[in-house]
Amino acid sequence: MNLFEVLGHYNYWVFSILLMVGMYAVIARGNLIKKLVGLSIFQSAVFLMYISMDKVEGGTAPILQSGNPGQLYSNPLPQVLILTAIVVGVATLALGLAIVVRIHERYGTIEEQELLNAD
């Protein structure tokens, strides 16, 4: 495998960068909103990885047609799972933001260290 083949898989490079950015935001930041944004970026990276791994070269939609017995088909299950995961991720993000709003109302801050010192 030469350098151009490795660099040709740009979707895996984007996945890796998004994964690292999301992980950094969750670990290194003390602001709860920034942590939620980091989790969302991390989750998007996982979605990209699943979709990238599902790609079948030369595959078509799984619609069976007569007269074409050797046709290569793509599996639609990963797309369905990712669609469900996106809905769950948006709902989880909305719940997290609602909890951050309640924390801000109660403690007057959304910085992690200040919240730890307050309790």
MOPAC internal coordinates of N, CA, C and O (Angstrom, degrees):
PM7 1SCF
backbone

  N    0.0000 0     0.00 0     0.00 0    0    0    0
  C    1.4545 1     0.00 0     0.00 0    1    0    0
  C    1.5301 1   107.73 1     0.00 0    2    1    0
  O    1.2310 1   120.74 1   -58.04 1    3    2    1
  N    1.3212 1   116.19 1   121.96 1    3    2    1
  C    1.4595 1   119.24 1  -178.30 1    5    3    2
  C    1.5279 1   110.20 1   -92.98 1    6    5    3
  O    1.2310 1   121.35 1    -2.33 1    7    6    5
  N    1.3219 1   115.01 1   177.67 1    7    6    5
  C    1.4547 1   121.52 1  -175.17 1    9    7    6
  C    1.5234 1   112.23 1   -62.64 1   10    9    7
  O    1.2310 1   120.09 1   142.95 1   11   10    9
  N    1.3320 1   117.44 1   -37.05 1   11   10    9
  C    1.4618 1   120.08 1  -178.07 1   13   11   10
  C    1.5225 1   112.02 1   -68.78 1   14   13   11
  O    1.2310 1   120.28 1   147.67 1   15   14   13
  N    1.3224 1   117.08 1   -32.33 1   15   14   13
  C    1.4672 1   119.98 1   176.28 1   17   15   14
  C    1.5205 1   110.62 1   -68.68 1   18   17   15
  O    1.2310 1   120.58 1   140.41 1   19   18   17
  N    1.3252 1   116.49 1   -39.59 1   19   18   17
  C    1.4664 1   120.47 1   179.05 1   21   19   18
  C    1.5171 1   110.19 1   -66.55 1   22   21   19
  O    1.2310 1   120.29 1   134.12 1   23   22   21
  N    1.3248 1   117.05 1   -45.88 1   23   22   21
  C    1.4632 1   120.26 1   179.98 1   25   23   22
  C    1.5184 1   112.20 1   -71.60 1   26   25   23
  O    1.2310 1   120.03 1   160.97 1   27   26   25
  N    1.3272 1   117.54 1   -19.03 1   27   26   25
  C    1.4547 1   121.92 1   179.60 1   29   27   26
  C    1.5199 1   113.41 1   -69.57 1   30   29   27
  O    1.2310 1   120.36 1   158.82 1   31   30   29
  N    1.3012 1   116.93 1   -21.18 1   31   30   29
  C    1.4710 1   120.81 1   178.35 1   33   31   30
  C    1.5266 1   109.05 1   -89.08 1   34   33   31
  O    1.2310 1   120.67 1  -118.54 1   35   34   33
  N    1.3216 1   116.33 1    61.46 1   35   34   33
  C    1.4622 1   120.85 1  -174.73 1   37   35   34
  C    1.5197 1   112.78 1   -63.25 1   38   37   35
  O    1.2310 1   119.59 1   152.33 1   39   38   37
  N    1.3443 1   118.39 1   -27.67 1   39   38   37
  C    1.4567 1   119.26 1  -179.44 1   41   39   38
  C    1.5223 1   111.16 1   -65.34 1   42   41   39
  O    1.2310 1   119.77 1   148.05 1   43   42   41
  N    1.3313 1   118.04 1   -31.95 1   43   42   41
  C    1.4607 1   120.11 1   176.35 1   45   43   42
  C    1.5233 1   111.28 1   -73.71 1   46   45   43
  O    1.2310 1   120.19 1   147.72 1   47   46   45
  N    1.3360 1   117.24 1   -32.28 1   47   46   45
  C    1.4621 1   120.00 1   174.60 1   49   47   46
  C    1.5257 1   110.39 1   -66.29 1   50   49   47
  O    1.2310 1   120.51 1   136.62 1   51   50   49
  N    1.3247 1   116.63 1   -43.38 1   51   50   49
  C    1.4677 1   120.42 1   177.75 1   53   51   50
  C    1.5193 1   110.27 1   -63.39 1   54   53   51
  O    1.2310 1   120.34 1   139.04 1   55   54   53
  N    1.3295 1   116.96 1   -40.96 1   55   54   53
  C    1.4583 1   121.09 1   176.63 1   57   55   54
  C    1.5247 1   110.83 1   -58.13 1   58   57   55
  O    1.2310 1   120.55 1   133.49 1   59   58   57
  N    1.3317 1   116.56 1   -46.51 1   59   58   57
  C    1.4607 1   120.57 1  -178.05 1   61   59   58
  C    1.5224 1   111.96 1   -64.17 1   62   61   59
  O    1.2310 1   120.66 1   137.43 1   63   62   61
  N    1.3167 1   116.33 1   -42.57 1   63   62   61
  C    1.4631 1   120.22 1  -179.67 1   65   63   62
  C    1.5178 1   110.58 1   -66.64 1   66   65   63
  O    1.2310 1   119.92 1   134.45 1   67   66   65
  N    1.3347 1   117.76 1   -45.55 1   67   66   65
  C    1.4625 1   120.59 1   178.21 1   69   67   66
  C    1.5219 1   111.54 1   -61.38 1   70   69   67
  O    1.2310 1   120.59 1   140.56 1   71   70   69
  N    1.3182 1   116.48 1   -39.44 1   71   70   69
  C    1.4545 1   120.61 1   179.18 1   73   71   70
  C    1.5288 1   110.79 1   -62.50 1   74   73   71
  O    1.2310 1   120.52 1   135.86 1   75   74   73
  N    1.3183 1   116.60 1   -44.14 1   75   74   73
  C    1.4683 1   120.26 1   179.82 1   77   75   74
  C    1.5300 1   111.75 1   -67.99 1   78   77   75
  O    1.2310 1   120.15 1   139.50 1   79   78   77
  N    1.3132 1   117.31 1   -40.50 1   79   78   77
  C    1.4680 1   120.36 1   178.75 1   81   79   78
  C    1.5309 1   110.41 1   -63.65 1   82   81   79
  O    1.2310 1   120.59 1   135.64 1   83   82   81
  N    1.3211 1   116.48 1   -44.36 1   83   82   81
  C    1.4597 1   119.90 1   178.66 1   85   83   82
  C    1.5137 1   112.48 1   -63.82 1   86   85   83
  O    1.2310 1   120.15 1   137.30 1   87   86   85
  N    1.3249 1   117.32 1   -42.70 1   87   86   85
  C    1.4573 1   121.45 1   178.60 1   89   87   86
  C    1.5220 1   110.82 1   -63.95 1   90   89   87
  O    1.2310 1   120.37 1   137.96 1   91   90   89
  N    1.3292 1   116.89 1   -42.04 1   91   90   89
  C    1.4638 1   121.01 1   178.12 1   93   91   90
  C    1.5295 1   110.86 1   -61.24 1   94   93   91
  O    1.2310 1   120.48 1   135.93 1   95   94   93
  N    1.3136 1   116.69 1   -44.07 1   95   94   93
  C    1.4626 1   120.17 1  -179.07 1   97   95   94
  C    1.5263 1   111.46 1   -63.42 1   98   97   95
  O    1.2310 1   120.08 1   143.81 1   99   98   97
  N    1.3068 1   117.45 1   -36.19 1   99   98   97
  C    1.4677 1   120.31 1  -179.84 1  101   99   98
  C    1.5219 1   110.86 1   -72.80 1  102  101   99
  O    1.2310 1   120.23 1   138.73 1  103  102  101
  N    1.3278 1   117.17 1   -41.27 1  103  102  101
  C    1.4612 1   120.20 1  -174.55 1  105  103  102
  C    1.5224 1   112.67 1   -82.49 1  106  105  103
  O    1.2310 1   119.79 1   135.99 1  107  106  105
  N    1.3131 1   118.01 1   -44.01 1  107  106  105
  C    1.4621 1   121.09 1  -168.54 1  109  107  106
  C    1.5257 1   114.23 1   -89.85 1  110  109  107
  O    1.2310 1   119.49 1   163.35 1  111  110  109
  N    1.2801 1   118.58 1   -16.65 1  111  110  109
  C    1.4642 1   120.30 1  -175.88 1  113  111  110
  C    1.5237 1   111.07 1   -98.65 1  114  113  111
  O    1.2310 1   121.18 1   -35.82 1  115  114  113
  N    1.3407 1   115.34 1   144.18 1  115  114  113
  C    1.4598 1   120.42 1   179.89 1  117  115  114
  C    1.5149 1   112.94 1   -99.85 1  118  117  115
  O    1.2310 1   120.27 1   166.35 1  119  118  117
  N    1.3176 1   117.09 1   -13.65 1  119  118  117
  C    1.4560 1   121.47 1  -179.75 1  121  119  118
  C    1.5241 1   109.16 1   -77.82 1  122  121  119
  O    1.2310 1   120.02 1   -50.18 1  123  122  121
  N    1.3222 1   117.56 1   129.82 1  123  122  121
  C    1.4662 1   121.00 1  -175.88 1  125  123  122
  C    1.5251 1   112.73 1   -66.27 1  126  125  123
  O    1.2310 1   120.33 1   145.84 1  127  126  125
  N    1.3240 1   116.97 1   -34.16 1  127  126  125
  C    1.4668 1   120.22 1   178.19 1  129  127  126
  C    1.5285 1   109.63 1   -66.02 1  130  129  127
  O    1.2310 1   120.32 1   137.71 1  131  130  129
  N    1.3301 1   116.99 1   -42.29 1  131  130  129
  C    1.4651 1   120.46 1   178.55 1  133  131  130
  C    1.5222 1   110.85 1   -65.02 1  134  133  131
  O    1.2310 1   120.08 1   145.94 1  135  134  133
  N    1.3197 1   117.46 1   -34.06 1  135  134  133
  C    1.4606 1   120.48 1   176.42 1  137  135  134
  C    1.5284 1   110.47 1   -65.57 1  138  137  135
  O    1.2310 1   120.15 1   138.74 1  139  138  137
  N    1.3234 1   117.32 1   -41.26 1  139  138  137
  C    1.4636 1   120.43 1   178.24 1  141  139  138
  C    1.5258 1   111.42 1   -65.78 1  142  141  139
  O    1.2310 1   120.18 1   140.49 1  143  142  141
  N    1.3192 1   117.26 1   -39.51 1  143  142  141
  C    1.4664 1   120.63 1   176.41 1  145  143  142
  C    1.5286 1   109.77 1   -64.06 1  146  145  143
  O    1.2310 1   120.24 1   139.32 1  147  146  145
  N    1.3343 1   117.15 1   -40.68 1  147  146  145
  C    1.4577 1   121.14 1   176.81 1  149  147  146
  C    1.5214 1   112.30 1   -61.65 1  150  149  147
  O    1.2310 1   120.45 1   138.57 1  151  150  149
  N    1.3272 1   116.75 1   -41.43 1  151  150  149
  C    1.4560 1   120.24 1   176.61 1  153  151  150
  C    1.5238 1   111.51 1   -63.25 1  154  153  151
  O    1.2310 1   120.72 1   141.88 1  155  154  153
  N    1.3143 1   116.22 1   -38.12 1  155  154  153
  C    1.4619 1   120.49 1   178.57 1  157  155  154
  C    1.5302 1   110.92 1   -66.34 1  158  157  155
  O    1.2310 1   120.09 1   139.11 1  159  158  157
  N    1.3302 1   117.43 1   -40.89 1  159  158  157
  C    1.4627 1   121.07 1   177.60 1  161  159  158
  C    1.5278 1   109.85 1   -65.36 1  162  161  159
  O    1.2310 1   120.44 1   136.67 1  163  162  161
  N    1.3194 1   116.77 1   -43.33 1  163  162  161
  C    1.4631 1   121.66 1   178.33 1  165  163  162
  C    1.5270 1   110.44 1   -59.30 1  166  165  163
  O    1.2310 1   120.95 1   136.14 1  167  166  165
  N    1.3231 1   115.79 1   -43.86 1  167  166  165
  C    1.4596 1   120.85 1   179.89 1  169  167  166
  C    1.5277 1   111.05 1   -64.83 1  170  169  167
  O    1.2310 1   120.03 1   140.57 1  171  170  169
  N    1.3161 1   117.54 1   -39.43 1  171  170  169
  C    1.4675 1   120.87 1   177.42 1  173  171  170
  C    1.5264 1   111.25 1   -63.29 1  174  173  171
  O    1.2310 1   120.60 1   144.63 1  175  174  173
  N    1.3277 1   116.47 1   -35.37 1  175  174  173
  C    1.4615 1   119.87 1   177.31 1  177  175  174
  C    1.5243 1   110.96 1   -64.63 1  178  177  175
  O    1.2310 1   120.45 1   139.48 1  179  178  177
  N    1.3071 1   116.74 1   -40.52 1  179  178  177
  C    1.4638 1   120.33 1   178.48 1  181  179  178
  C    1.5273 1   109.95 1   -65.00 1  182  181  179
  O    1.2310 1   119.97 1   140.36 1  183  182  181
  N    1.3209 1   117.67 1   -39.64 1  183  182  181
  C    1.4630 1   120.94 1   176.70 1  185  183  182
  C    1.5250 1   110.19 1   -60.17 1  186  185  183
  O    1.2310 1   120.48 1   134.92 1  187  186  185
  N    1.3318 1   116.69 1   -45.08 1  187  186  185
  C    1.4583 1   120.82 1   179.90 1  189  187  186
  C    1.5261 1   110.87 1   -61.74 1  190  189  187
  O    1.2310 1   120.23 1   140.71 1  191  190  189
  N    1.3223 1   117.17 1   -39.29 1  191  190  189
  C    1.4588 1   120.09 1   179.22 1  193  191  190
  C    1.5250 1   111.02 1   -63.31 1  194  193  191
  O    1.2310 1   120.36 1   134.54 1  195  194  193
  N    1.3387 1   116.92 1   -45.46 1  195  194  193
  C    1.4610 1   120.07 1   179.95 1  197  195  194
  C    1.5237 1   111.69 1   -61.09 1  198  197  195
  O    1.2310 1   120.59 1   134.79 1  199  198  197
  N    1.3232 1   116.47 1   -45.21 1  199  198  197
  C    1.4542 1   120.20 1  -179.24 1  201  199  198
  C    1.5296 1   110.54 1   -66.28 1  202  201  199
  O    1.2310 1   119.99 1   142.08 1  203  202  201
  N    1.3384 1   117.62 1   -37.92 1  203  202  201
  C    1.4649 1   121.04 1   179.31 1  205  203  202
  C    1.5190 1   111.54 1   -66.01 1  206  205  203
  O    1.2310 1   120.27 1   140.26 1  207  206  205
  N    1.3060 1   117.08 1   -39.74 1  207  206  205
  C    1.4589 1   120.25 1  -179.02 1  209  207  206
  C    1.5235 1   111.65 1   -71.09 1  210  209  207
  O    1.2310 1   119.89 1   156.41 1  211  210  209
  N    1.3152 1   117.82 1   -23.59 1  211  210  209
  C    1.4583 1   121.03 1  -176.86 1  213  211  210
  C    1.5229 1   112.84 1   -79.53 1  214  213  211
  O    1.2310 1   119.89 1   161.99 1  215  214  213
  N    1.3151 1   117.81 1   -18.01 1  215  214  213
  C    1.4658 1   120.81 1  -175.68 1  217  215  214
  C    1.5200 1   110.96 1   -61.96 1  218  217  215
  O    1.2310 1   121.02 1   -53.92 1  219  218  217
  N    1.3384 1   115.65 1   126.08 1  219  218  217
  C    1.4595 1   122.71 1   177.58 1  221  219  218
  C    1.5252 1   107.29 1  -112.26 1  222  221  219
  O    1.2310 1   120.46 1   -59.76 1  223  222  221
  N    1.3156 1   116.73 1   120.24 1  223  222  221
  C    1.4677 1   120.85 1   179.60 1  225  223  222
  C    1.5279 1   109.45 1   -64.64 1  226  225  223
  O    1.2310 1   120.71 1   -57.64 1  227  226  225
  N    1.3081 1   116.24 1   122.36 1  227  226  225
  C    1.4575 1   121.31 1   178.81 1  229  227  226
  C    1.5185 1   113.50 1    82.51 1  230  229  227
  O    1.2310 1   119.88 1  -177.12 1  231  230  229
  N    1.3139 1   117.83 1     2.88 1  231  230  229
  C    1.4648 1   121.19 1  -179.64 1  233  231  230
  C    1.5147 1   111.65 1   -81.09 1  234  233  231
  O    1.2310 1   120.96 1   -30.81 1  235  234  233
  N    1.3307 1   115.77 1   149.19 1  235  234  233
  C    1.4616 1   121.50 1   177.91 1  237  235  234
  C    1.5255 1   109.14 1  -120.79 1  238  237  235
  O    1.2310 1   121.02 1    -1.05 1  239  238  237
  N    1.3067 1   115.65 1   178.95 1  239  238  237
  C    1.4633 1   120.60 1   177.33 1  241  239  238
  C    1.5272 1   109.22 1   -63.32 1  242  241  239
  O    1.2310 1   119.82 1   -36.18 1  243  242  241
  N    1.3234 1   117.95 1   143.82 1  243  242  241
  C    1.4726 1   120.33 1  -175.74 1  245  243  242
  C    1.5312 1   112.69 1   -76.85 1  246  245  243
  O    1.2310 1   121.10 1  -113.43 1  247  246  245
  N    1.3173 1   115.50 1    66.57 1  247  246  245
  C    1.4588 1   121.78 1   175.84 1  249  247  246
  C    1.5188 1   106.49 1  -111.35 1  250  249  247
  O    1.2310 1   120.50 1   -67.98 1  251  250  249
  N    1.3036 1   116.66 1   112.02 1  251  250  249
  C    1.4635 1   121.32 1  -175.83 1  253  251  250
  C    1.5245 1   110.02 1   -72.58 1  254  253  251
  O    1.2310 1   121.29 1   -49.45 1  255  254  253
  N    1.3136 1   115.13 1   130.55 1  255  254  253
  C    1.4539 1   121.41 1   178.29 1  257  255  254
  C    1.5184 1   108.47 1  -129.18 1  258  257  255
  O    1.2310 1   121.03 1   -37.01 1  259  258  257
  N    1.2982 1   115.64 1   142.99 1  259  258  257
  C    1.4664 1   119.02 1   178.99 1  261  259  258
  C    1.5231 1   109.59 1   -73.70 1  262  261  259
  O    1.2310 1   120.91 1   -30.42 1  263  262  261
  N    1.3128 1   115.86 1   149.58 1  263  262  261
  C    1.4486 1   120.75 1   177.38 1  265  263  262
  C    1.5120 1   114.20 1    86.01 1  266  265  263
  O    1.2310 1   119.67 1  -174.49 1  267  266  265
  N    1.3329 1   118.23 1     5.51 1  267  266  265
  C    1.4573 1   120.89 1  -179.45 1  269  267  266
  C    1.5298 1   108.94 1  -137.84 1  270  269  267
  O    1.2310 1   120.07 1  -114.33 1  271  270  269
  N    1.3594 1   117.47 1    65.67 1  271  270  269
  C    1.4581 1   120.26 1  -172.17 1  273  271  270
  C    1.5304 1   114.45 1   -71.98 1  274  273  271
  O    1.2310 1   118.73 1   156.04 1  275  274  273
  N    1.3153 1   120.02 1   -23.96 1  275  274  273
  C    1.4607 1   121.68 1  -176.16 1  277  275  274
  C    1.5145 1   113.63 1   -97.27 1  278  277  275
  O    1.2310 1   119.49 1  -164.05 1  279  278  277
  N    1.3193 1   118.59 1    15.95 1  279  278  277
  C    1.4592 1   122.13 1  -176.45 1  281  279  278
  C    1.5327 1   110.73 1   -68.38 1  282  281  279
  O    1.2310 1   120.51 1   -39.19 1  283  282  281
  N    1.3262 1   116.64 1   140.81 1  283  282  281
  C    1.4593 1   123.04 1   177.99 1  285  283  282
  C    1.5253 1   108.30 1   -91.83 1  286  285  283
  O    1.2310 1   120.23 1   -49.42 1  287  286  285
  N    1.3308 1   117.16 1   130.58 1  287  286  285
  C    1.4620 1   121.70 1  -177.53 1  289  287  286
  C    1.5275 1   110.95 1  -116.30 1  290  289  287
  O    1.2310 1   121.13 1   -32.49 1  291  290  289
  N    1.3211 1   115.45 1   147.51 1  291  290  289
  C    1.4605 1   121.38 1   173.73 1  293  291  290
  C    1.5213 1   108.72 1   -88.93 1  294  293  291
  O    1.2310 1   121.01 1   -35.54 1  295  294  293
  N    1.3120 1   115.68 1   144.46 1  295  294  293
  C    1.4584 1   121.06 1   179.28 1  297  295  294
  C    1.5344 1   109.14 1   -83.42 1  298  297  295
  O    1.2310 1   119.14 1   -57.47 1  299  298  297
  N    1.3398 1   119.24 1   122.53 1  299  298  297
  C    1.4630 1   121.01 1  -178.90 1  301  299  298
  C    1.5298 1   113.53 1   -82.37 1  302  301  299
  O    1.2310 1   119.42 1   172.35 1  303  302  301
  N    1.3167 1   118.71 1    -7.65 1  303  302  301
  C    1.4584 1   121.21 1  -175.82 1  305  303  302
  C    1.5354 1   113.33 1   -61.10 1  306  305  303
  O    1.2310 1   118.42 1   135.44 1  307  306  305
  N    1.3286 1   120.62 1   -44.56 1  307  306  305
  C    1.4719 1   118.63 1   178.91 1  309  307  306
  C    1.5274 1   113.50 1   -59.84 1  310  309  307
  O    1.2310 1   120.01 1   142.47 1  311  310  309
  N    1.3362 1   117.59 1   -37.53 1  311  310  309
  C    1.4667 1   119.01 1   178.04 1  313  311  310
  C    1.5214 1   111.00 1   -64.94 1  314  313  311
  O    1.2310 1   120.63 1   141.11 1  315  314  313
  N    1.3166 1   116.41 1   -38.89 1  315  314  313
  C    1.4662 1   120.27 1   179.08 1  317  315  314
  C    1.5228 1   110.05 1   -66.02 1  318  317  315
  O    1.2310 1   120.44 1   137.68 1  319  318  317
  N    1.3167 1   116.76 1   -42.32 1  319  318  317
  C    1.4612 1   120.30 1   178.54 1  321  319  318
  C    1.5258 1   111.73 1   -64.46 1  322  321  319
  O    1.2310 1   120.23 1   140.54 1  323  322  321
  N    1.3190 1   117.16 1   -39.46 1  323  322  321
  C    1.4586 1   120.61 1   179.04 1  325  323  322
  C    1.5219 1   110.46 1   -68.11 1  326  325  323
  O    1.2310 1   120.05 1   140.70 1  327  326  325
  N    1.3144 1   117.51 1   -39.30 1  327  326  325
  C    1.4624 1   120.41 1   176.62 1  329  327  326
  C    1.5245 1   110.83 1   -59.57 1  330  329  327
  O    1.2310 1   120.42 1   136.47 1  331  330  329
  N    1.3168 1   116.80 1   -43.53 1  331  330  329
  C    1.4603 1   120.84 1   176.75 1  333  331  330
  C    1.5260 1   110.67 1   -64.72 1  334  333  331
  O    1.2310 1   120.27 1   138.45 1  335  334  333
  N    1.3288 1   117.09 1   -41.55 1  335  334  333
  C    1.4587 1   120.69 1   179.92 1  337  335  334
  C    1.5267 1   111.88 1   -65.27 1  338  337  335
  O    1.2310 1   120.05 1   145.79 1  339  338  337
  N    1.3290 1   117.51 1   -34.21 1  339  338  337
  C    1.4645 1   120.57 1   177.29 1  341  339  338
  C    1.5237 1   110.08 1   -63.92 1  342  341  339
  O    1.2310 1   120.57 1   135.74 1  343  342  341
  N    1.3206 1   116.52 1   -44.26 1  343  342  341
  C    1.4718 1   120.22 1   179.21 1  345  343  342
  C    1.5282 1   110.34 1   -62.31 1  346  345  343
  O    1.2310 1   120.47 1   135.17 1  347  346  345
  N    1.3251 1   116.71 1   -44.83 1  347  346  345
  C    1.4595 1   120.52 1   178.82 1  349  347  346
  C    1.5261 1   110.42 1   -64.48 1  350  349  347
  O    1.2310 1   120.02 1   140.42 1  351  350  349
  N    1.3333 1   117.57 1   -39.58 1  351  350  349
  C    1.4590 1   121.17 1   179.14 1  353  351  350
  C    1.5131 1   113.02 1   -64.50 1  354  353  351
  O    1.2310 1   120.12 1   139.42 1  355  354  353
  N    1.3232 1   117.37 1   -40.58 1  355  354  353
  C    1.4679 1   120.56 1   177.82 1  357  355  354
  C    1.5267 1   110.28 1   -65.76 1  358  357  355
  O    1.2310 1   120.36 1   138.21 1  359  358  357
  N    1.3265 1   116.93 1   -41.79 1  359  358  357
  C    1.4665 1   120.18 1   178.27 1  361  359  358
  C    1.5284 1   111.07 1   -64.71 1  362  361  359
  O    1.2310 1   120.16 1   139.73 1  363  362  361
  N    1.3233 1   117.31 1   -40.27 1  363  362  361
  C    1.4566 1   121.28 1   178.55 1  365  363  362
  C    1.5246 1   110.99 1   -66.25 1  366  365  363
  O    1.2310 1   120.26 1   139.03 1  367  366  365
  N    1.3142 1   117.10 1   -40.97 1  367  366  365
  C    1.4581 1   120.94 1   177.40 1  369  367  366
  C    1.5290 1   110.71 1   -63.41 1  370  369  367
  O    1.2310 1   120.16 1   138.27 1  371  370  369
  N    1.3146 1   117.29 1   -41.73 1  371  370  369
  C    1.4663 1   120.67 1   178.15 1  373  371  370
  C    1.5257 1   110.59 1   -62.86 1  374  373  371
  O    1.2310 1   120.30 1   137.76 1  375  374  373
  N    1.3221 1   117.03 1   -42.24 1  375  374  373
  C    1.4626 1   120.38 1   177.48 1  377  375  374
  C    1.5238 1   110.92 1   -64.38 1  378  377  375
  O    1.2310 1   120.29 1   137.62 1  379  378  377
  N    1.3230 1   117.06 1   -42.38 1  379  378  377
  C    1.4599 1   120.54 1   177.86 1  381  379  378
  C    1.5207 1   112.09 1   -61.45 1  382  381  379
  O    1.2310 1   120.35 1   138.09 1  383  382  381
  N    1.3222 1   116.94 1   -41.91 1  383  382  381
  C    1.4641 1   120.14 1   177.72 1  385  383  382
  C    1.5211 1   111.45 1   -65.30 1  386  385  383
  O    1.2310 1   120.00 1   142.26 1  387  386  385
  N    1.3327 1   117.60 1   -37.74 1  387  386  385
  C    1.4663 1   120.62 1   177.36 1  389  387  386
  C    1.5279 1   110.51 1   -64.84 1  390  389  387
  O    1.2310 1   120.35 1   141.15 1  391  390  389
  N    1.3172 1   116.93 1   -38.85 1  391  390  389
  C    1.4633 1   120.13 1   178.29 1  393  391  390
  C    1.5258 1   110.30 1   -67.52 1  394  393  391
  O    1.2310 1   119.81 1   141.30 1  395  394  393
  N    1.3293 1   117.98 1   -38.70 1  395  394  393
  C    1.4615 1   120.96 1   177.51 1  397  395  394
  C    1.5281 1   110.65 1   -63.51 1  398  397  395
  O    1.2310 1   120.31 1   141.19 1  399  398  397
  N    1.3214 1   117.00 1   -38.81 1  399  398  397
  C    1.4719 1   120.33 1   177.05 1  401  399  398
  C    1.5257 1   110.30 1   -61.94 1  402  401  399
  O    1.2310 1   120.42 1   135.99 1  403  402  401
  N    1.3144 1   116.80 1   -44.01 1  403  402  401
  C    1.4805 1   120.50 1   178.76 1  405  403  402
  C    1.5249 1   110.91 1   -65.41 1  406  405  403
  O    1.2310 1   119.69 1   141.16 1  407  406  405
  N    1.3199 1   118.20 1   -38.84 1  407  406  405
  C    1.4695 1   121.44 1   177.45 1  409  407  406
  C    1.5225 1   109.83 1   -63.27 1  410  409  407
  O    1.2310 1   120.73 1   138.11 1  411  410  409
  N    1.3349 1   116.21 1   -41.89 1  411  410  409
  C    1.4635 1   119.34 1   179.12 1  413  411  410
  C    1.5235 1   111.24 1   -65.37 1  414  413  411
  O    1.2310 1   120.03 1   141.36 1  415  414  413
  N    1.3142 1   117.54 1   -38.64 1  415  414  413
  C    1.4627 1   120.40 1   177.03 1  417  415  414
  C    1.5271 1   111.47 1   -64.23 1  418  417  415
  O    1.2310 1   120.53 1   142.33 1  419  418  417
  N    1.3049 1   116.59 1   -37.67 1  419  418  417
  C    1.4695 1   121.28 1  -176.57 1  421  419  418
  C    1.5223 1   112.73 1   -78.61 1  422  421  419
  O    1.2310 1   120.29 1   132.87 1  423  422  421
  N    1.3387 1   117.04 1   -47.13 1  423  422  421
  C    1.4548 1   120.75 1  -172.89 1  425  423  422
  C    1.5306 1   114.13 1  -105.26 1  426  425  423
  O    1.2310 1   119.94 1   164.84 1  427  426  425
  N    1.3160 1   117.72 1   -15.16 1  427  426  425
  C    1.4565 1   120.86 1   179.66 1  429  427  426
  C    1.5207 1   114.18 1    78.79 1  430  429  427
  O    1.2310 1   119.75 1  -168.88 1  431  430  429
  N    1.3125 1   118.09 1    11.12 1  431  430  429
  C    1.4637 1   122.06 1   179.25 1  433  431  430
  C    1.5219 1   109.58 1  -151.66 1  434  433  431
  O    1.2310 1   121.49 1   -20.96 1  435  434  433
  N    1.3265 1   114.76 1   159.04 1  435  434  433
  C    1.4664 1   119.28 1   174.05 1  437  435  434
  C    1.5253 1   110.43 1  -125.70 1  438  437  435
  O    1.2310 1   120.46 1  -163.86 1  439  438  437
  N    1.3241 1   116.73 1    16.14 1  439  438  437
  C    1.4599 1   121.87 1   175.94 1  441  439  438
  C    1.5220 1   109.34 1   -85.19 1  442  441  439
  O    1.2310 1   120.72 1   -49.80 1  443  442  441
  N    1.3164 1   116.23 1   130.20 1  443  442  441
  C    1.4602 1   122.15 1  -173.86 1  445  443  442
  C    1.5304 1   112.43 1   -60.18 1  446  445  443
  O    1.2310 1   119.99 1   134.79 1  447  446  445
  N    1.3249 1   117.62 1   -45.21 1  447  446  445
  C    1.4692 1   120.39 1  -177.13 1  449  447  446
  C    1.5246 1   111.24 1   -66.07 1  450  449  447
  O    1.2310 1   119.76 1   140.85 1  451  450  449
  N    1.3086 1   118.07 1   -39.15 1  451  450  449
  C    1.4657 1   120.85 1   177.84 1  453  451  450
  C    1.5179 1   111.20 1   -65.90 1  454  453  451
  O    1.2310 1   120.08 1   143.97 1  455  454  453
  N    1.3306 1   117.46 1   -36.03 1  455  454  453
  C    1.4517 1   120.36 1   177.08 1  457  455  454
  C    1.5257 1   111.10 1   -67.96 1  458  457  455
  O    1.2310 1   119.89 1   141.20 1  459  458  457
  N    1.3326 1   117.82 1   -38.80 1  459  458  457
  C    1.4489 1   120.66 1   178.30 1  461  459  458
  C    1.5380 1   110.74 1   -66.41 1  462  461  459
  O    1.2310 1   120.61 1   142.57 1  463  462  461
  N    1.3223 1   116.44 1   -37.43 1  463  462  461
  C    1.4733 1   119.75 1   178.50 1  465  463  462
  C    1.5197 1   111.85 1   -71.31 1  466  465  463
  O    1.2310 1   120.15 1   151.14 1  467  466  465
  N    1.3360 1   117.32 1   -28.86 1  467  466  465
  C    1.4693 1   121.01 1  -178.28 1  469  467  466
  C    1.5289 1   111.64 1   -70.67 1  470  469  467
  O    1.2310 1   120.37 1   149.82 1  471  470  469
  N    1.3251 1   116.89 1   -30.18 1  471  470  469
  C    1.4738 1   119.23 1  -179.63 1  473  471  470
  C    1.4593 1   108.82 1   -93.50 1  474  473  471
  O    1.2310 1   120.10 1   180.00 1  475  474  473

